[in-house]
Amino acid sequence: MTTEAAPATGTVAIRRHPTLRVLLAAETISMLGTQLSAVAMPWLALQLTGSTTDMGLVMAAQIAAIAVFGFFGASWTGRIGPRRIMIVGDTVRGPLVALLPLLYWLGWLGTPAFVAVMFAMGAFFAPYTASQQSILPTVVGEDEQLLSRANAALQSATRLSVLLGPVLGGALISLFDAPVVLLLDAVSFAASAVLLRLCLPHASGPPAAAARRSPASGLRTLLADRLVSSWSAGLALGEMAWQALFALMPVIAVTREDGSSVVAGVLLTSFGGGALLGTLLVGRLLKRLPARTLAVGGRVALGAAFAGLLLPLGTAGLAGLLVLVGFLNGASSAPVAAVRVLRIPAGRRTEALTVATAIALVGGTAGWLLAGTTVQRTGLSTTFACLAALQAAAAVLFVIGAAAGRDKKAED
């Protein structure tokens, strides 16, 4: 891919970069639609089947596809290239989402059909996310600070959508019902696809080298560099801790606040607000700290902050802790993404990041599965201790990776 202009020289230039604006608009539109569906899909599954087991099966199908296509579709992703992956992903997912309400209204939407559609949708998640990360260096250049700011801009759109989408989705479901809300998500994918197709510049040439690689080459690329491998493992452990913590929110509400769903929502919103604030301040923080320092420092502070779960916090104290850990996560995520992607040879970024995304999401899935089992067998305090240990281990991996990869860059 060719850039449209010389690399931006500051935060203002980054925000005005025409291609980055397109990516930002597309991400905001599609992510907001996705958050609407995050509420509408399980609601429709439960409404359709009346079974929480079937609802879990439907949602698990998407996660299974993410893992399968993240690992085994990495070489295919590398051959096609990030621009095409993003356009195809949005173009295909729109009709797939629209298929659900259509089948529902026709009376043909059973659990098997729902599972099949969700699996097909999940197939695009890891390649799309990886393509979005790998395309940014070709847009804003290979400078860590500029790339961190660009990542922060995209993550701000994502976090704002995550913060507002579920509330909006719940309100729209009460007004129009879940199938109509899913149609809005389908429209959002279509609008994103049109934006990307019309405004995203074409690659300067086909990624021929990537076409000759085996499916395992993405994993080998991750393992070839100590920083990349350590940080990818750290992100997977961190994702496991995050998703387990999110899964515990209803448990906390039930055990501490007599089953108040409002409390669970407040706790999740506390994290989301802190994460959004941290992401918005990345540009200011980068004026004082190098991207790598902010990345490692933020993850070490995050590991230390998670130890606060061991304290006898009330609901207000826990909400305050979630604001803090959300802030640290938001402030460090963009620099982490920028430093890691620049360590990977350009021709291998998309496939390697597809595998890395799948690994992180598998970690997150394990967090969801393990949280319920652990809290049921050992109690909330012991489970919190496990989460703190996971984040501490992740922080150690970030320090090890940064130290080992200080002077050595992954070889192409």
Buried (B, 14 or more C-beta within 10 A) or exposed (E): BEBBEEBBEEBEBBBEBEBBBBBBBBBBBBBBBBBBBBBBBBBBBBBBBEEEEBBEBBBBBBBBBBBBBBBBBBBBBBBBBBBBBBBBBBBBBBEBBBBBBBBBEEEEBEBEBBBEBBBBBBBBBBBBBBBBBBBBBBBBBEBBBBBBBBBBBBBBBBBBBBBBBBEBBBEBBEEEBBBEBBBBBBBBBBBBBBBBBEBBBEBEEEBEBBEEBEBEBBBEBBEBBBBBBBBBBBBBBBBBBBBBBBBBBBBBBBEBBEEBEEBBBBBBBBBBBBBBBBBBBBBEBBEEBBBBBBBBBBBBBBBBBBBBBEEEBEBEEBBBBBBBBBBBBBBBBBBBBBBBBBBBBBBBBBBBBBBBBBBBBBBBBBBBBBBBEBBEEEEBEEBBBBBBBBBBBBBBBBBBBBEBBEEEEBEE
